[in-house]
Amino acid sequence: MQEFQTLYQENHGRIYRYAYESVKNHEEAEDLTSHIFFKAVRGVKYERGRKVTRLWLVQVARTTIADYWRARPRVAIYSLEALAEAGWEGPAKASATSSGTIVDHVQRILQALPRHYRDVLTCRFLLSLSIRETAIRMGITEANVKVLQFRALKRAAALDPGLTGKQRYSPQSGEDEQRSKDDLE
């Protein structure tokens, strides 16, 4: 028991930091750290030596964190229809006349976008999810969420020049489209 206590005291901080870097959440890192040491208490062989035992403990941490990410459920809401079925009622209505046309306009733009662009914009702006939450919900990396959001906003702006006041470059025609009056003056 004394040997395990020494192992715990010498490695707890290192293992906790490793777990925290993997999950970016203090509570989850604490839980993972306890799981790692629980596994370690059952399988540690002290006669291996301090250095080999430390390396083995890091390997236990690595596999425990991998198991954590594999077991984590991914939410499968990918469309506006699924959100409506889940009870989402859409954005709050400010005024009946202008709000209805704005909502219709946004819906038309969203429907004109490819599904993955529509999904990322819905998660980020209509549901106000963080980049991390959006990545988990869509089953992609945080970096991929950032790229998709950038491309989706760019595509949405190209679909509706009224959003930016300018017509954007059209990749289909290979030339600049008609510009607004402000650009010509």
Secondary structure, DSSP 4 states (H G I P E B T S, - for coil): -HHHHHHHHHHHHHHHHHHHHHH--HHHHHHHHHHHHHHHHHH--GGG-HHHHHHHHHHHHHHHHHHHHHHS------SHHHHHHTT---SPPS-HHHHHHHHHHHHHHHHHS-HHHHHHHIIIIIS---HHHHHHHHTS-HHHHHHHHHHHHHHHHHH-GGGTTSPPEETTTTEE-PPPHHHH-
